[in-house]
Amino acid sequence: MGETSFAFHGRAFGGTTLHSSRRTGHSSAGSSWKAKCVLFLCSLGVLVVSGSALAEQPALLGDLEAMHPNKLSKQQLEQLLPGAKMSRKVYSGSTNYWTNEPDGTLVVSTDNRGRIGTSAMAVPSTSPGRWHISPEGRYCVTIEWKKIATEDWCRYVFETSEGYYSSKSDQNRSEKVYRLEINGR
């Protein structure tokens, strides 16, 4: 058994290896261990960053109370949404962007960063869709994704001191809310 060490971001780490080569000072077991360690540390960093980012966002309609939510009426949505530039970050990590065209169409662009197993090689794509405002004042969107099922939803829109959020319910405090950026806010 021999001793080996390696550096990670300028810090040296040492450990006992099972197989060492006296000529090179490297070991296959040590290299494998190092790779696993680096992978673990990177994965842990991603989880911590993702977890803290999600923890900062309101998750339920009741969580919006501290931000003084104002549910937008149908008339307010009719003024705000036509021509609006929209964006959202979905729970998987992808960011979607689109413009609500006045004729009710939209084209969503996504960075696909949230697709499982593809974040390092995410390929942006676009998909067509439609939008409208329902008679009861909900913002409705249909997106015809190319490789996954069509997305179809209607949500109430709330303006808060921290920006816009949407929810399927305007009454149920335990309903999920979704952050929407509208015209950069």
RAFENJO-V316121 format. One record per pair of residues at least 12 apart in sequence whose C-alpha atoms are under 10 Angstrom apart, sorted by sequence separation. I is the first residue (numbers start at 1). J is the second residue. D is the distance in whole Angstrom. If there is no record, write none. Layout:
# RAFENJO-V316121
i=I j=J d=D
i=I j=J d=D
This chain:
# RAFENJO-V316121
i=3 j=15 d=6
i=4 j=16 d=6
i=5 j=17 d=9
i=17 j=29 d=6
i=18 j=30 d=8
i=85 j=97 d=7
i=86 j=98 d=5
i=87 j=99 d=9
i=96 j=108 d=6
i=97 j=109 d=5
i=98 j=110 d=9
i=110 j=122 d=10
i=111 j=123 d=6
i=112 j=124 d=6
i=129 j=141 d=7
i=130 j=142 d=5
i=131 j=143 d=9
i=140 j=152 d=8
i=141 j=153 d=6
i=142 j=154 d=9
i=154 j=166 d=9
i=155 j=167 d=5
i=156 j=168 d=6
i=157 j=169 d=10
i=158 j=170 d=9
i=165 j=177 d=6
i=166 j=178 d=5
i=167 j=179 d=9
i=2 j=15 d=9
i=3 j=16 d=5
i=4 j=17 d=7
i=16 j=29 d=10
i=17 j=30 d=6
i=85 j=98 d=6
i=86 j=99 d=6
i=95 j=108 d=10
i=96 j=109 d=6
i=97 j=110 d=6
i=110 j=123 d=9
i=111 j=124 d=4
i=112 j=125 d=7
i=129 j=142 d=5
i=130 j=143 d=7
i=140 j=153 d=6
i=141 j=154 d=6
i=154 j=167 d=8
i=155 j=168 d=4
i=156 j=169 d=7
i=157 j=170 d=9
i=164 j=177 d=10
i=165 j=178 d=5
i=166 j=179 d=6
i=2 j=16 d=6
i=3 j=17 d=6
i=16 j=30 d=8
i=17 j=31 d=9
i=84 j=98 d=8
i=85 j=99 d=4
i=86 j=100 d=7
i=95 j=109 d=8
i=96 j=110 d=4
i=97 j=111 d=9
i=110 j=124 d=5
i=111 j=125 d=7
i=112 j=126 d=10
i=128 j=142 d=9
i=129 j=143 d=4
i=130 j=144 d=9
i=139 j=153 d=8
i=140 j=154 d=4
i=141 j=155 d=9
i=153 j=167 d=10
i=154 j=168 d=7
i=155 j=169 d=7
i=156 j=170 d=6
i=164 j=178 d=9
i=165 j=179 d=4
i=166 j=180 d=7
i=1 j=16 d=7
i=2 j=17 d=6
i=3 j=18 d=9
i=4 j=19 d=10
i=15 j=30 d=8
i=83 j=98 d=10
i=84 j=99 d=6
i=85 j=100 d=7
i=95 j=110 d=6
i=96 j=111 d=7
i=109 j=124 d=7
i=110 j=125 d=6
i=111 j=126 d=9
i=128 j=143 d=6
i=129 j=144 d=6
i=138 j=153 d=9
i=139 j=154 d=5
i=140 j=155 d=6
i=153 j=168 d=8
i=154 j=169 d=10
i=155 j=170 d=9
i=164 j=179 d=6
i=165 j=180 d=5
i=1 j=17 d=6
i=2 j=18 d=7
i=3 j=19 d=9
i=4 j=20 d=8
i=14 j=30 d=10
i=17 j=33 d=9
i=83 j=99 d=6
i=84 j=100 d=5
i=85 j=101 d=9
i=94 j=110 d=7
i=95 j=111 d=6
i=96 j=112 d=8
i=109 j=125 d=6
i=110 j=126 d=6
i=127 j=143 d=7
i=128 j=144 d=6
i=129 j=145 d=8
i=138 j=154 d=6
i=139 j=155 d=5
i=140 j=156 d=9
i=163 j=179 d=8
i=164 j=180 d=5
i=165 j=181 d=8
i=1 j=18 d=5
i=2 j=19 d=7
i=3 j=20 d=8
i=4 j=21 d=10
i=82 j=99 d=8
i=83 j=100 d=5
i=84 j=101 d=8
i=94 j=111 d=6
i=95 j=112 d=7
i=108 j=125 d=8
i=109 j=126 d=4
i=110 j=127 d=8
i=126 j=143 d=10
i=127 j=144 d=6
i=128 j=145 d=7
i=137 j=154 d=9
i=138 j=155 d=5
i=139 j=156 d=6
i=162 j=179 d=10
i=163 j=180 d=8
i=164 j=181 d=6
i=165 j=182 d=10
i=1 j=19 d=6
i=2 j=20 d=6
i=81 j=99 d=9
i=82 j=100 d=5
i=83 j=101 d=5
i=84 j=102 d=9
i=93 j=111 d=9
i=94 j=112 d=5
i=95 j=113 d=7
i=108 j=126 d=5
i=109 j=127 d=7
i=126 j=144 d=10
i=127 j=145 d=5
i=128 j=146 d=9
i=137 j=155 d=9
i=138 j=156 d=5
i=139 j=157 d=7
i=163 j=181 d=7
i=164 j=182 d=7
i=1 j=20 d=7
i=2 j=21 d=8
i=81 j=100 d=7
i=82 j=101 d=6
i=83 j=102 d=6
i=93 j=112 d=8
i=94 j=113 d=5
i=95 j=114 d=8
i=107 j=126 d=6
i=108 j=127 d=5
i=109 j=128 d=9
i=126 j=145 d=8
i=127 j=146 d=7
i=137 j=156 d=7
i=138 j=157 d=7
i=158 j=177 d=9
i=163 j=182 d=8
i=1 j=21 d=10
i=2 j=22 d=9
i=5 j=25 d=9
i=6 j=26 d=10
i=81 j=101 d=9
i=82 j=102 d=5
i=83 j=103 d=9
i=92 j=112 d=9
i=93 j=113 d=6
i=94 j=114 d=4
i=107 j=127 d=6
i=108 j=128 d=6
i=125 j=145 d=9
i=126 j=146 d=8
i=127 j=147 d=10
i=134 j=154 d=8
i=136 j=156 d=9
i=137 j=157 d=9
i=157 j=177 d=9
i=158 j=178 d=10
i=4 j=25 d=7
i=5 j=26 d=9
i=13 j=34 d=10
i=81 j=102 d=9
i=82 j=103 d=8
i=83 j=104 d=10
i=87 j=108 d=9
i=89 j=110 d=10
i=92 j=113 d=8
i=93 j=114 d=4
i=94 j=115 d=7
i=106 j=127 d=9
i=107 j=128 d=4
i=108 j=129 d=7
i=125 j=146 d=9
i=129 j=150 d=9
i=131 j=152 d=10
i=133 j=154 d=8
i=134 j=155 d=9
i=156 j=177 d=10
i=157 j=178 d=9
i=158 j=179 d=10
i=159 j=180 d=10
i=163 j=184 d=9
i=164 j=185 d=7
i=3 j=25 d=9
i=4 j=26 d=7
i=82 j=104 d=8
i=86 j=108 d=9
i=87 j=109 d=9
i=88 j=110 d=10
i=92 j=114 d=5
i=93 j=115 d=8
i=106 j=128 d=6
i=107 j=129 d=6
i=108 j=130 d=10
i=129 j=151 d=9
i=130 j=152 d=9
i=131 j=153 d=10
i=132 j=154 d=9
i=133 j=155 d=9
i=134 j=156 d=10
i=155 j=177 d=9
i=157 j=179 d=10
i=158 j=180 d=10
i=163 j=185 d=5
i=2 j=25 d=9
i=3 j=26 d=10
i=4 j=27 d=8
i=83 j=106 d=10
i=87 j=110 d=10
i=91 j=114 d=8
i=92 j=115 d=7
i=93 j=116 d=10
i=105 j=128 d=8
i=106 j=129 d=5
i=107 j=130 d=8
i=127 j=150 d=10
i=129 j=152 d=9
i=131 j=154 d=9
i=133 j=156 d=10
i=155 j=178 d=9
i=157 j=180 d=9
i=162 j=185 d=8
i=2 j=26 d=10
i=3 j=27 d=10
i=6 j=30 d=9
i=90 j=114 d=8
i=92 j=116 d=8
i=105 j=129 d=6
i=106 j=130 d=6
i=2 j=27 d=9
i=5 j=30 d=9
i=6 j=31 d=9
i=89 j=114 d=9
i=94 j=119 d=9
i=104 j=129 d=9
i=105 j=130 d=4
i=106 j=131 d=7
i=4 j=30 d=7
i=8 j=34 d=9
i=93 j=119 d=9
i=104 j=130 d=6
i=105 j=131 d=6
i=159 j=185 d=10
i=3 j=30 d=10
i=4 j=31 d=10
i=7 j=34 d=10
i=103 j=130 d=9
i=104 j=131 d=5
i=105 j=132 d=9
i=139 j=166 d=8
i=6 j=34 d=8
i=94 j=122 d=9
i=96 j=124 d=10
i=98 j=126 d=9
i=103 j=131 d=9
i=104 j=132 d=6
i=138 j=166 d=9
i=139 j=167 d=10
i=5 j=34 d=9
i=8 j=37 d=10
i=95 j=124 d=10
i=96 j=125 d=10
i=97 j=126 d=9
i=98 j=127 d=10
i=100 j=129 d=10
i=101 j=130 d=9
i=102 j=131 d=9
i=103 j=132 d=9
i=104 j=133 d=9
i=138 j=167 d=9
i=139 j=168 d=10
i=8 j=38 d=8
i=94 j=124 d=10
i=96 j=126 d=9
i=98 j=128 d=10
i=100 j=130 d=8
i=101 j=131 d=8
i=102 j=132 d=10
i=138 j=168 d=8
i=98 j=129 d=10
i=100 j=131 d=7
i=138 j=169 d=10
i=99 j=131 d=10
i=100 j=132 d=9
i=138 j=170 d=10
i=106 j=141 d=9
i=108 j=143 d=8
i=105 j=141 d=9
i=106 j=142 d=9
i=107 j=143 d=8
i=108 j=144 d=9
i=54 j=91 d=8
i=104 j=141 d=10
i=105 j=142 d=9
i=106 j=143 d=8
i=107 j=144 d=9
i=108 j=145 d=9
i=105 j=143 d=10
i=54 j=93 d=10
i=50 j=91 d=10
i=100 j=141 d=10
i=50 j=92 d=10
i=50 j=93 d=8
i=82 j=131 d=9
i=81 j=131 d=10
i=82 j=132 d=9
i=81 j=132 d=9
i=82 j=133 d=10
i=81 j=133 d=9
i=78 j=132 d=9
i=77 j=132 d=10
i=78 j=133 d=7
i=77 j=133 d=7
i=75 j=133 d=10
i=81 j=139 d=9
i=74 j=133 d=7
i=78 j=137 d=9
i=74 j=134 d=8
i=77 j=137 d=7
i=74 j=135 d=7
i=76 j=137 d=9
i=77 j=138 d=8
i=78 j=139 d=10
i=74 j=136 d=7
i=75 j=137 d=8
i=77 j=139 d=8
i=73 j=136 d=8
i=74 j=137 d=4
i=73 j=137 d=6
i=74 j=138 d=7
i=72 j=137 d=8
i=73 j=138 d=8
i=74 j=139 d=9
i=71 j=137 d=10
i=72 j=138 d=9
i=71 j=138 d=10
i=72 j=139 d=10
i=88 j=165 d=10
i=77 j=156 d=10
i=77 j=157 d=8
i=76 j=157 d=10
i=74 j=156 d=9
i=73 j=156 d=9
i=74 j=157 d=10
i=99 j=182 d=9
i=72 j=156 d=7
i=73 j=157 d=8
i=97 j=181 d=9
i=98 j=182 d=10
i=99 j=183 d=9
i=71 j=156 d=7
i=72 j=157 d=6
i=73 j=158 d=9
i=71 j=157 d=6
i=72 j=158 d=6
i=70 j=157 d=8
i=71 j=158 d=4
i=72 j=159 d=7
i=91 j=178 d=9
i=69 j=157 d=9
i=70 j=158 d=5
i=71 j=159 d=6
i=90 j=178 d=8
i=69 j=158 d=6
i=70 j=159 d=5
i=71 j=160 d=9
i=89 j=178 d=9
i=90 j=179 d=9
i=68 j=158 d=9
i=69 j=159 d=6
i=70 j=160 d=6
i=88 j=178 d=8
i=89 j=179 d=7
i=90 j=180 d=10
i=68 j=159 d=8
i=69 j=160 d=5
i=70 j=161 d=9
i=88 j=179 d=6
i=89 j=180 d=8
i=67 j=159 d=9
i=68 j=160 d=6
i=69 j=161 d=7
i=72 j=164 d=10
i=87 j=179 d=9
i=88 j=180 d=5
i=89 j=181 d=9
i=67 j=160 d=5
i=68 j=161 d=6
i=69 j=162 d=9
i=71 j=164 d=10
i=87 j=180 d=6
i=88 j=181 d=6
i=64 j=158 d=9
i=66 j=160 d=9
i=67 j=161 d=5
i=68 j=162 d=9
i=69 j=163 d=9
i=70 j=164 d=9
i=71 j=165 d=9
i=86 j=180 d=7
i=87 j=181 d=5
i=88 j=182 d=9
i=64 j=159 d=10
i=65 j=160 d=9
i=66 j=161 d=9
i=67 j=162 d=7
i=69 j=164 d=9
i=70 j=165 d=10
i=71 j=166 d=9
i=86 j=181 d=6
i=87 j=182 d=7
i=64 j=160 d=8
i=66 j=162 d=10
i=67 j=163 d=9
i=69 j=165 d=9
i=85 j=181 d=8
i=86 j=182 d=5
i=87 j=183 d=9
i=61 j=158 d=10
i=64 j=161 d=10
i=84 j=181 d=10
i=85 j=182 d=6
i=86 j=183 d=6
i=87 j=184 d=8
i=64 j=162 d=9
i=84 j=182 d=6
i=85 j=183 d=5
i=86 j=184 d=8
i=87 j=185 d=10
i=71 j=170 d=8
i=84 j=183 d=6
i=85 j=184 d=7
i=86 j=185 d=9
i=83 j=183 d=9
i=84 j=184 d=9
i=85 j=185 d=10
i=64 j=165 d=9
i=81 j=182 d=8
i=80 j=182 d=8
i=81 j=183 d=9
i=80 j=183 d=9
i=61 j=165 d=9
i=61 j=166 d=9
i=61 j=167 d=7
i=58 j=165 d=9
i=60 j=167 d=9
i=61 j=168 d=9
i=61 j=169 d=8
i=65 j=173 d=10
i=61 j=170 d=8
i=62 j=171 d=9
i=64 j=173 d=9
i=61 j=171 d=8
i=62 j=172 d=8
i=63 j=173 d=8
i=61 j=172 d=7
i=62 j=173 d=4
i=63 j=174 d=9
i=60 j=172 d=9
i=61 j=173 d=5
i=62 j=174 d=6
i=63 j=175 d=10
i=60 j=173 d=6
i=61 j=174 d=6
i=62 j=175 d=8
i=63 j=176 d=9
i=64 j=177 d=9
i=60 j=174 d=5
i=61 j=175 d=6
i=62 j=176 d=9
i=63 j=177 d=9
i=59 j=174 d=9
i=60 j=175 d=5
i=61 j=176 d=6
i=62 j=177 d=9
i=59 j=175 d=8
i=60 j=176 d=4
i=61 j=177 d=6
i=59 j=176 d=6
i=60 j=177 d=5
i=61 j=178 d=9
i=58 j=176 d=9
i=59 j=177 d=6
i=60 j=178 d=9
i=58 j=177 d=7
i=59 j=178 d=8
i=57 j=177 d=9
i=58 j=178 d=8
i=59 j=179 d=9
i=57 j=178 d=9
i=58 j=179 d=8
i=57 j=179 d=8
